[in-house]
Amino acid sequence: MAEGTNYQADFRRIIDEELGEYSTHVLELLAAALQARGLVLSAELLKSLQTTVLATSVEQIAQMGVEFEQYGRIREMKNLGRTKAPPIEEMEAYVKKVGITNFPYVPGYGFKSRPLGNARTINRIAWGLARAKMRDGGQVRPKAWFAKNFYKSINRFIDAVATRYAAQTGTHIAGSIKF
């Protein structure tokens, strides 16, 4: 029975190690996908990416969760249309968070000049963004960054676990054969 316990402990160790490596790989993969899709203007979504790994239990069950801000998943939806403009207060808060220097064009003033007051500049940019969101029927252009990347990467994890399981099984079988 002691050998069976070692056998199970070895398999738990393999899953824990591979899941730890996979969680790091997934974070890197998703961060790269966010940057490639241009979803890092405020870097809030990028900073919110994290994984949680729960160690393997006696029943050989391990868990990994990926967490990020909810709007990151909404950015991926294909059939999302707007019926009214977003609240100007929210748009102003967004402009403040991102910084007015990241908006080269101020509606009503163009690319070169800016209105005198900072609050006025923020308000004009916010209104411009709100109007742009409603233009063309309010359709949101999806920017797929999570689903395809995450689910494609699962095969890598499965292959790594299966390869190590096969090697470990061979070791245990060879150790149990007596001549």
CORCOR-V746683 format. One record per residue. N is the residue number from 0. PSI is psi in whole degrees, -180 to 180 (* if undefined). OMEGA is omega in radians with two decimals (NA if undefined). Layout:
N/PSI/OMEGA, N/PSI/OMEGA
//
This chain:
0/-28/-3.13, 1/-35/3.12, 2/-40/3.10, 3/-38/3.12, 4/-43/3.10, 5/-40/3.12, 6/-48/3.12, 7/-40/3.12, 8/-40/3.10, 9/-42/3.14, 10/-39/3.07, 11/-43/3.12, 12/-43/3.13, 13/-47/-3.13, 14/-45/-3.12, 15/-44/3.14, 16/-48/-3.10, 17/-39/3.13, 18/-38/3.07, 19/-45/3.11, 20/-40/-3.13, 21/-40/-3.14, 22/-39/3.08, 23/-44/3.13, 24/-42/-3.12, 25/-42/3.11, 26/-45/3.12, 27/-43/-3.13, 28/-47/-3.13, 29/-37/3.09, 30/-42/3.11, 31/-39/3.13, 32/-39/3.09, 33/-45/-3.14, 34/-39/3.13, 35/-33/-3.14, 36/-1/3.10, 37/33/-3.12, 38/33/-3.08, 39/27/-3.09, 40/-48/3.10, 41/-9/-3.14, 42/9/3.14, 43/-44/3.13, 44/-42/3.14, 45/-42/3.13, 46/-26/-3.09, 47/-12/3.14, 48/126/3.05, 49/158/3.08, 50/153/3.07, 51/128/-3.13, 52/126/3.05, 53/131/-3.07, 54/160/-3.11, 55/135/3.12, 56/180/3.12, 57/-31/-3.13, 58/12/-3.14, 59/36/3.13, 60/126/3.07, 61/157/3.14, 62/146/3.02, 63/131/3.08, 64/144/3.06, 65/128/-3.11, 66/145/3.04, 67/170/-3.14, 68/141/-3.08, 69/-34/-3.09, 70/-18/3.07, 71/-37/3.11, 72/-35/3.11, 73/-34/3.13, 74/-19/-3.09, 75/-13/-3.09, 76/141/-3.08, 77/-36/-3.06, 78/71/-3.13, 79/113/3.13, 80/155/3.13, 81/143/3.07, 82/-18/3.07, 83/161/-3.10, 84/151/3.08, 85/157/-3.14, 86/134/-3.11, 87/-36/3.13, 88/-41/3.12, 89/-40/3.12, 90/-39/3.10, 91/-41/3.10, 92/-38/3.10, 93/-45/-3.14, 94/-41/3.10, 95/-43/-3.12, 96/-44/-3.11, 97/-36/-3.11, 98/135/-3.07, 99/-18/3.12, 100/-19/3.11, 101/0/3.11, 102/98/-3.08, 103/-23/-3.09, 104/129/3.05, 105/118/-3.12, 106/131/-3.13, 107/-15/-3.12, 108/-21/3.10, 109/-157/-3.06, 110/-29/-2.98, 111/-49/-3.01, 112/160/3.11, 113/151/3.04, 114/160/-3.05, 115/-49/-3.07, 116/145/3.11, 117/-39/3.13, 118/-38/3.13, 119/-40/3.11, 120/-46/3.13, 121/-44/-3.13, 122/-43/3.14, 123/-42/3.12, 124/-43/3.14, 125/-44/3.11, 126/-39/3.10, 127/-42/3.10, 128/-44/-3.14, 129/-43/3.12, 130/-39/3.14, 131/-34/3.11, 132/-29/-3.12, 133/-17/-3.14, 134/152/3.11, 135/40/3.06, 136/10/3.09, 137/19/-3.13, 138/138/3.10, 139/130/3.08, 140/118/-3.12, 141/148/3.06, 142/85/-3.08, 143/122/3.13, 144/-23/-3.03, 145/-65/-2.92, 146/-55/-3.09, 147/-45/-3.11, 148/-45/-3.10, 149/-51/-3.05, 150/-27/3.04, 151/-33/-3.07, 152/-16/-3.11, 153/-34/3.13, 154/-35/3.11, 155/-43/3.12, 156/-46/-3.13, 157/-44/3.13, 158/-42/-3.13, 159/-44/3.13, 160/-45/-3.11, 161/-40/3.14, 162/-46/-3.14, 163/-36/3.08, 164/-45/-3.12, 165/-44/3.13, 166/-42/-3.13, 167/-38/3.10, 168/-43/3.10, 169/-41/3.12, 170/-45/-3.14, 171/-40/3.11, 172/-45/3.14, 173/-36/3.13, 174/-25/-3.10, 175/-13/3.12, 176/129/3.12, 177/132/3.14, 178/*/NA
//
